[in-house]
Amino acid sequence: MKKLRIIIFNLSFIIIIFGQSILDDKTLLDPYLSINELIKYEIIASNIELEEDRPIFYAEVAYELYQIQSEIKDEFVDLTNRFRTYIKNNVSQDGLVEIIPINDMPVFNYQYEPIIINKKSIEVNLHQRQARILKKQYILTHRYIHSKLMKYKQQLNVLSIQESSELKLYKLDILEISLEDYSRSNDGSFYSDQTAFIQNIKLPKYDIKNSQHIKVLRDMNDNVSQIFWINADKSVNMMREYEYHELDRLVHIINWTENRITSETWFKDINKSYDFYNFIFNGIFIPHNNLDRITEIYYDDFQNIILYIFMDMSRNIIGSIDLIYELPNTLVKEIWYKGENIPTNIIREIELPIVE
């Protein structure tokens, strides 16, 4: 869990930055707050007894969120560069690896600068508004990085590469924020259910309180990027993410439940499907970056892949692979099927040694 730094404002800092003697040497932020607690700063603010202390608190929150956001961006860029190098050094078939770009980090028009605390800034709630903006920026940045980290993990799984200490994929300790926090990070569009979404019958915002609904976010090309299934108590039952080819053709869907990936669908060949087709076609299968086959991947509670299903675009099953684990995270066997997943269709069984 990431702990917050103690913010101490000395007198010279107060005079130079804030220009007011309203601040003193105290800090209103608990140094042991987690980032999850920090982004719920409104609850803390409501319990601050002195009204004149709240602008100070909001200023501290905004500064802290800005600092954390800057740090995780730098760490993520460094990790991504190491991931790209790691993949290139450990995968011989480069053509089968989609290296994820790092130039699509969220960019915000509002750039943080400390705001002088004075009577006017307090009257217009400037510091509270700044904290709100920095919170939204942090959540959007977090959502982006979290999604990318999970893609890196998936890519290692698909390539059957074990994560090494050299890579340290989960170095960034920022995976605490829940799907509920993601679902509040953008206005989006609201619908009563899936049918209403398909028919584009939107719900007014005032109709979503205390009722089940779905929330839809879109990217810059107006493609659906995320769908949230939200319960009446505002908890998120499920989230679905969509990724597109550069020509806006859907290539990837990821399903999340309780902050875990439960399944994903690729509308193109991946390494495991290439291995499968290469086997059933006796080594004469030639990949060509096609977009006319589907691979579904299913995960267990430990985020291990337990099943691959290979289909054509009409969703006729070509085959599948069961992955058997003896202990959590210890793969011991693969069972390959041609056609339906039934014992009479088994075409290959691979026993894997247990590494002590």
Secondary structure, 3 states (H helix, E strand, C coil): CCECCCCCCCHHHHHHHHCCCCCCCCCCCCCCCEHHHHCCHHHHHHCCCCHHHHHHHHHHHHHHHHHHHHHHHHHHHHHHHHHHHHHHHHCCCHHHCCCCCCCCCCCCCCCCCCCCCCHHHHHCCHHHHHHHHHHHHHHHHHHHHHHHHHHHHHHHHHCCCCCCCCCCCCCCCCCCCCHHHHHCCCCCEEECCHHHHHCCCECCHHHCCCCCEEEEEECCCCCEEEEEEECCCCCEEEEEEEEECCCCCEEEEEEEECCEEEEEEECCCCHHHHHHHHHHCCCCCCCCCCCCEEEEEEECCCCCEEEEEEEECCCCEEEEEEEEEEECCEEEEEEEEECCCCHHHEEEEEECCCCC
